[in-house]
Amino acid sequence: MLTSLNFSRARRVCALALAASLAVLLTACGGGADSAANGSHPPVPPVLPERSGQLEAAALLGTIPASEIAAALAAKESLAQDLVPRYGVRSYRLDYLTSDADGREVRASGLVSVPIKPAGAKSPVLSYQHGTIFRDAEAPSNNAVASEVAVVLASLGYIVLAPDYVGFGVSKGTPHPYLLAAPSAAATVDFLTAARTWRGQANVADNGQLFLTGYSEGGYVTMAAHRALQAGGSPHLSQLRMVVPGAGPYNVQTTMDGLVDLVRDQQPLIGALINPGFLRYLGGSVQREVRRLLLRALIPGDADVAYDTRFIDYFLADDVRALASASNVYDWKPNVPVRLYHGRDDRTVPYASSVSTVRAMQDRGAGDLVSLTECRAQPAAGHLECVPPFITFMLGQLAPVAQDL
């Protein structure tokens, strides 16, 4: 999650991540029919628009002194109380071009938070991908307050980039492509490009180092973006030093398998239908009711943004291959260090998702480049409980590598 350092907000985020994971889980239980057998085929990745990554606009959002950030961190509800801000932070909103789930050009936005250092001082760049959020007001560029994660990380010396994602900020109204790898990656990679253009125009100096991080959906988007950078030979890849994703559903199949019992506990009506080979025989009216229940579980009543729910349609079509093709981001070989973090007691995104990711990458020859550190929060290493130690872990991993902080 890690969308801010506010505990009550994080609890709401967890609820959506759980509901979304439950919805995705059901795609594993449709009988495993071959996609060709039912007339469907895995989706073809969209061709990115020619102007992807183009900077469209930039606006100053404000400046927050280090003392105000320190006060926010010391607040009782803060999820991270051991960080000590070193710098005040100036934040900007950037509008840029990227693509939606169907490859169409869309104007999106994101937050850039810059530490206020002496003139000419350089900083490493940290791209922070936020977790699942319900409301547009929680998008990074709409929430550049002292407790926002991007602002806090910038106060430690990083230039922090935090894409809003398609569906939030200036792209509100376009469905958010939840757990769809290609558009999730594009929103992040294109923001890297737009932010690089902006830094050149605004004389904001970076030191040539790039890091990627995020938790929950943010961990998933981080992994998707890393894979896209490498697969596409992006010019950003030469600057990438390390990737630190936490508790993401990188392996959709493993995530689904691990959540079967939880679905039966949390959603008795839906759970009763989870029997291999059964879902494909549901009549149209029953399928529509299941879809309605899934959507109701996925999107809370006060949500003011739209979500792309095609993964539910893959489930109803019993199209396991299509879902895997559109969503999985775990089975490939990275060329820079990937430091995963996850808790064994996580019932929102099962620990097995990270375990299978490490195994798959190592089987492809990644070796020690990929590692998994277990969260040991007490009394339980659950999804929310592991957010504070993830922040500590992530910063600890970057510390020996990041320069000019």
Beta strands, then each sheet from edge to edge (+ up, - down):
strand 1: 55-64
strand 2: 89-99
strand 3: 105-115
strand 4: 123-129
strand 5: 159-163
strand 6: 206-215
strand 7: 240-246
strand 8: 338-343
strand 9: 370-375
sheet 1: 1+ 2- 3+ 5- 4- 6- 7-
sheet 2: 8+ 9+
end
